[in-house]
Amino acid sequence: MPGRGPYNSASVTLPFYKYEGLGNDFLIVEKEALAGVQLTTKEAIALCDRHRGIGGDGVLVLDVDALSMDVINSDGSVPEMCGNGIRCAALHLARRANEPTLEVTIETLAGPHPCVVVNRPGAESVAVQMAPPSLVPSDLPLSSAAPWLDHPLTVDGRNLRVSGVSMGNPHAVTFDEVGDARFEVGPLIQGDPHFPEGINVGFVSEHDGSSMRLDVLERGAGWTQACGTGACAAAVAAVETGRARREEQLSIRLPGGTLMITVGAPGDTVLMQGPARFVFRGEVER
């Protein structure tokens, strides 16, 4: 009978779009589809649940009119910016406009980010002008009077050298190869009192000047397949500590694939280039 059972016609459905960038996966929800009813933290967590929901590292609430993106992590926290997420958002705008190429600037909590999309089937690529990096402690924030570049930090009896970089969101990067010990050390750095609001932690290995491997423990998402802002922060830390050169394209190999990062002159933006991919579209009841 009408009004009974799980197929109640009065239920409200919410369309979503699943995207991924190097295995870092997101659910895009267009703000207009929310019809003025804000997506709650509880809803975002449920949507990201890989066993009882759709599954994702986060939800991107995209305002297609104002060209702005808000991010909700899978644990409900709200980061300032997401590098892989903004590539997915830019690709979604290109697909929505049915444009093979698109230049668009997307506003985030970390400021505006110009993007260039090349939307070729099987070869979708997005270049993003990321925010200028900052080493200023208060921008992370970092409890220190001076910037950290290869700064000594003792974690669980292990002496590490750590650099602090803000890409609009905070990152701690170490070039000390710790191997699988990163699974123990990462959460300890993330919770270290020097970082009162937490920190994304990047472990660089196999570094040879123009190429490096990177593993990232993200705030609110855990160990991820890829982290765009983390790759930028690692590149900036490499340049600032003399391990790499400015204006040279660096290859950052993450578990999910490779990002190409170019660090410009001091105060300039950082260029991030990498893939994004549409996975599927669906609807969920609210």
N, C-alpha and C positions, 0 to 999 in steps of 0.2 A: 504494500500500500504506500501511497505517497507520504514522504516524511519519515519513513522507517528504514532501518538498516544502514549499511555502510555507504549506500549510494544516494544519500539524501541530496536532492537537487539544490537544497539551500546552502550546502557547504561552499566555502570560499576556497578557490584554488589559486596557487601562486606559481606562475611559470618561472623556471630557472634554466640556466645554461651552464653546462659543465665544460671547463677549459683546463688545459694543463700547459705548463712551461717547464720543460726538462723534468717532468714527473712531479713538480710542485703543483698540486691541483686545487682548483677553486670552483665555487658555485657563484655565478653572476646572477644577481637579482636586480632588475631594473627598478629604480625608485618609483617610477610611474605606476608599476604593477602593484605596489604596496597600497595604493589608493589612500595615501595619507596616514596609514597605520604603520608605525615604525616597526621594523623587524627587531624583535627582542633578543637579548643575549641568550635566553633559554632556547628560542627557536633556532638561532645560529648554531648553537652547540648540537642540537638535535639533528639539524641538516648535515652537519659535518661528521656525525657518528658513522663509522665505516661498517658497523654491524647492524645498527637499527635505523640508520638514516640513509642518505645518499652517499655520503663520504666525501671528505675534502679537507685540505689544510686550512681553509678559511672561506668566508663568504665575502664577496665584493658587491657592495651596494652601489650601483652605477646610475648616476643621474645623467641621462642621455641628452637632456636639454641644457643643463648647466655645465656639462662635461666635467663632472667631479666624481671621485671614487672614495668611498669609505671602506675600510677593511675591518672585518671581525675575525679574529683567529679561532681555531677549532676549540680553544678553551674559553672563549668568550671575551678575551682581552682585545683591546683595540690598539694596534700599532699605528705609528705615524705614516708609514709608507711600506709598500711591498713591491720590489723590483720585478719579480716574476708575475705578480698580480697585475701590474699596470700594463705589461705586454699583452696579457690576456684581455684586459679591458679595451686596449686599443684595437686589438684584432676583432673583438666583438663589435666595436663601432664600425670598423671597415666592412665586416660581413653584413651588419644591419643596413648600411648604406649601399650595399652591393657594389663596393668600389674595390678594384684590384690593388690600388695604392691609396693611401690616405695619410695626410699630415694633420695631426690633432694635438692640442695641448690639454692635458687632463689635470685638474686641480686635485691636490691631496692635502692631508694635514701637514705634510712636509713642504707644501708649496706647489707651484705649477711645474709640470713635466712635459715638454714637447716630445711627441712621438712620431715616428715615420713607419708606416706599415707597408710591407710588400706582401700581398695576400695571394700567393700562387699556390694552387692545390698541391699539397705534399711538401711545400717549401715555404711555409708561412714564416716570416721573419719580421721582427720589430726592433727598431733602434730608438733608444730613449736617452734624452739629455737629462741625466740625473742632477739632483741639486748639488751645488758646490759642497765639497766635503769640509768638515771642520774638525780641528784637533782641540778646540777650546774646551776645557773640562766641563764648564757649565752647560755646554750644548749636548753632552751625552745623557744625563749628567754623570760626572766623575768627581769623587771627593778627593781633589788634589789641587794644589796651587799652580801646578804647571802641567802641560800636556804630557801624555805618556807615549813615548816612542821607544820600544824595546825596554820598557820599564820593568825592573825586577819585581816579581810577585811570587811569593811562596804559597803553594797550594798543596795541602795534605803532604807536606814534607818535600814536595817537588819544586825546584827553583825554575821558574819560567820567565821569559821576557815577553811582555804584553804591550801592544799598542792600542790606544783608544781612538776610534774614528767615528764621527757622526755623519751619516748620509741622510739626515732628517730623522733617522732612528739610530740607536746606539749600537756600536760594535766593539768588541775586544778581539784582537787578532794576535796570534802567536805563530812564529815561524819555527819554534822548537818542535821537532818531530817527536811525538809522544806515542804514536801508533794507537793500539786499541785502548791505551790508558785514557784516551780522550773521553771515553764513555763514563769514566769516573771523575776525571778532572773537569770536564765541561760544566756539569751542573754546579760544581763548587765555585768555579769562576763566575757563573751566572748569578749565584747567590752571594758573592763576596760583598762585604759592606762598603767597599769602594764604589760600588755601583748601586746607589740607593733605589733606583727604579728598575733594576735588572738590566741585563745586557744580552745581546746576541753574541755568541762565541764562535770564532772561526779558527780552525786549525789548518795551517798551510804545511804541505809536504811536497816532496819531489819538485822543488823549486830550482829553475835553471836560468832565471833572469827574464825571459819572455814567456814562460809557461809555468804553471803551478797547479797542484791539486789542492782542493779546498773541501773541508767538511765543516758544516755549520750546525750548531745547536741554536735554534731560534726560540726567542721568547714566545710562549703561547702556542707553539707548534711542535716543539721537540726537534729531533734530528730529521732534517729534510733532504729530499733528493736534490734540491737546488735552492739557492738564496741569491736573488739579484743584488740587493743592497749589500749583502755579505761579500759577494764577489767584487763589488766596487770598493768596499772598505779594505779588502785584502790587497787590491791593486794600489790603493792610495797608501796603505801602510808600507808596501814594497817600495814605492817611489820615495816616500818620506824617509825611509831608513837606508836608502841607497842600494836597494836590491834590484830595482828596475828603473827605467828611464821614462820621463814625461814624453807625451806625444807619441809613444810607441804602443801599438796594439798588443795587449797581453792576453794570453789564452788561459782562462781559468776553468780547470776541469773539475766538475762537481759529480757526485754519484749519478745524477740524472742526465749529464751531458755537459757541453762546453758553452761558456759565455765569453764574448770578446769585449774587453774593457780597455778604454783609452783614457788616461789621466792627463788633463791639460795643465796649463800654467796655474800657479797658486791663485785661488779665488775663482777659477773657471769651473764649469760643469764637468761631470764625468760622463763619457759616452758608453752606454751599455748596448750591446747588440746580441740578440739571441732569438730562438724560436718560441712560438706559441701555437697552440693547436686546439681547435674546437673538438669536443668529444661527443656530446649529445645534448638534446634539449628534453625537458620534461616538465611535469606539473606535480605539485604536492599540495595536500589540503592543509589549511591553516587552522 
